Amino acid sequence: MSRWKELTGETSGQDYAARFAALARSGKDVHGEARFCAALVPAGARVLDAGCGTGRVMIRLAELGYDCVGVDLDASMLAVARKQAPRLPWFQVDLAEFEPDLLGIAAGFDLVVAAGNVLPLLAAGTEATVVDRLSAALRPGGLMIAGFGLDASHLPVPPSITLSEYDEYCAAAGLTFVDRFATWDAAPYGGGGYAVSVHRR
């Protein structure tokens, strides 16, 4: 069972969406992840939103002209995404079992993004497998971007993956480290409790 399911029971889609809607109404920027991705690949690029949740990042990227596919295991989150953007492709699948061809979609993505603490909320022991699956979905030269918390103040569950472990999983999956940031606004990383990592296949 994923840590996300243990935490939420996979019934929190509406509440999750409502929280971000309230942040947006208050004037908070809720599109940092999409802006970060858009700075790395041109409009029209193929993007896989791995652990897409309610679709906040992917819907914004689609609005900016990206060719997007969203995958998530939580049906309650996907229900919100499909309601908000019914014409976009959303798939319910465990990232540890993700194979594009089994879903009838092509691999060769230009960018894979895993935002929202996807890695620390996976089922224990599946992290390396998920990284390998996502790497395999990239075209040669494609980018893998993952942002996640590293300590209790940045996570809703106990910390479960370190940056060194993540880098090891990436290297084993054929990914090369490119850069690391402290935020989705590309602030330099200086060892804090949250990191956005960029790797290239």
Disulfide bonds with the S-S distance in Angstrom:
none
